Amino acid sequence: MALPTNLATEALVVHKPGDRFEMKNIILDQVRSDEVLVEMKYSGICQTDNLLQAGLLPGVEFPAIFGHEGAGIIRALGSDVKDKSLQLGDHVLLSFNVCGKCKQCIAENPSCCHIHSPVNVGSVRLSDGSTPARLEDGTPVRSQCFGQSSFSRMSVVAERSVVKCPYPESLPYYAPLGCGFQTGAGTVLNTLKPDKTQSVVIFGVGSVGLAAVMAAAYLQVKQLVAVDVVDEKLAIAAEFGATDVVNSKTCGEGGVGAKIRELTDGGADFAIDCTGSIAVIESLFGCLAPRGTATSVGVPPPSSVVRIEPQAFLLENKSYIGVVEGGSHPQKFIPKLMELHQQGHFPVDKLCKVYSVRDFETALDDLRHAKVVKPIIYWD
């Protein structure tokens, strides 16, 4: 099969840091033998896309096409793609890319890839640093964001980003499994693995935090506390299994740490930050019981410094771990999440709202102002 060359399509291009997403005609160069051409049908919008647009993550260069929660249909398939179960016409979900060569990748721990950030944020091919896309005037456009750049109607995708989806009717709601939902659920199911005797407190119940709530509720933990500053979000968390909800703005004397310790009879076993706020990260240890574990999955501001009192480590034997992409192997974990949804245990469809790609700016604004948990764009 001859792979397509010079394919005309359209994409949401950001020309320089802080610019708006602008629909532009682009040309995709040849699809290589280890790549997949995907016609995007849906893409989640993630808070990380806002950081990428603003140029706040190291390694971002412009012009660029972002988006990293894609879902679509395979339209061309390179002969050297290793997963021979993939076929033309398959519905697929798209997740992060990895180098495939470092110690952690070889050990089947792709979320711990030694060069995870450059691989995904750099948005170029790993083999030679090229990009498959260009503007009509020939200007190269970075189009390998997380190996996929899903804010494009057609995209050349790295093979390691592809996960087969056997449920095409659920494609719009499964798109965020590639990043946001995977990150929240994976942190609980893959990394922390709390049992029914333990307590979990989750800070920030946006899409990542609510996925973590659903996962902890599925494990039937003893106590599940959701913390946020928006009462409407806390109400959603309660609907999905939180046993207690706390608005941190109304905790009064002693702050949120004292409130959590009161609710959990001395402190939680696990505290998860899904906000990226330095103040929240620094408050995690005050919510923990001795031997408790603090975890951060949010993206903190660039060049930020987290300050933790050393006695939290030494005297009470508390620990801290950072988790990337839920500690997951997408080709193994995302199918598990799909099955949990099919069984009614992971109702992520209730968090999603689908917008036409023509209403992209509205979807983005609704996300920024917390009017929607997870906006999904539809390439109609």
Stockholm file with secondary structure:
# STOCKHOLM 1.0

chainA/1-380         MALPTNLATEALVVHKPGDRFEMKNIILDQVRSDEVLVEMKYSGICQTDNLLQAGLLPGVEFPAIFGHEGAGIIRALGSDVKDKSLQLGDHVLLSFNVCGKCKQCIAENPSCCHIHSPVNVGSVRLSDGSTPARLEDGTPVRSQCFGQSSFSRMSVVAERSVVKCPYPESLPYYAPLGCGFQTGAGTVLNTLKPDKTQSVVIFGVGSVGLAAVMAAAYLQVKQLVAVDVVDEKLAIAAEFGATDVVNSKTCGEGGVGAKIRELTDGGADFAIDCTGSIAVIESLFGCLAPRGTATSVGVPPPSSVVRIEPQAFLLENKSYIGVVEGGSHPQKFIPKLMELHQQGHFPVDKLCKVYSVRDFETALDDLRHAKVVKPIIYWD
#=GR chainA/1-380 SS CCCCCSEEEEEEEECSTTCCCEEEEEEECCCCTTEEEEEEEEEECCHHHHHHHHTCSTTCCSSEECCCCEEEEEEEECTTCSCTTCCTTCEEEECCCCCSCSHHHHTTCGGGCTTHHHHHHSCSCTTTSCCSEEETTSCEEBCCGGGTCCSBSEEEEEGGGEEECSCGGGHHHHGGGGTHHHHHHHIIIIIICCCTTCEEEEECCSHHHHHHHHHHHHTTCSEEEEEESCHHHHHHHHHTTCSEEEEGGGCCTTHHHHHHHHHTTSCEEEEEECSCCHHHHHHGGGGEEEEEEEEECSCCCTTCCCCCCHHHHHTTCCEEEECSGGGCCHHHHHHHHHHHHHTTSCCGGGGEEEEEGGGHHHHHHHHHTTSCSEEEEECC
#=GC SS_cons         CCCCCSEEEEEEEECSTTCCCEEEEEEECCCCTTEEEEEEEEEECCHHHHHHHHTCSTTCCSSEECCCCEEEEEEEECTTCSCTTCCTTCEEEECCCCCSCSHHHHTTCGGGCTTHHHHHHSCSCTTTSCCSEEETTSCEEBCCGGGTCCSBSEEEEEGGGEEECSCGGGHHHHGGGGTHHHHHHHIIIIIICCCTTCEEEEECCSHHHHHHHHHHHHTTCSEEEEEESCHHHHHHHHHTTCSEEEEGGGCCTTHHHHHHHHHTTSCEEEEEECSCCHHHHHHGGGGEEEEEEEEECSCCCTTCCCCCCHHHHHTTCCEEEECSGGGCCHHHHHHHHHHHHHTTSCCGGGGEEEEEGGGHHHHHHHHHTTSCSEEEEECC
//
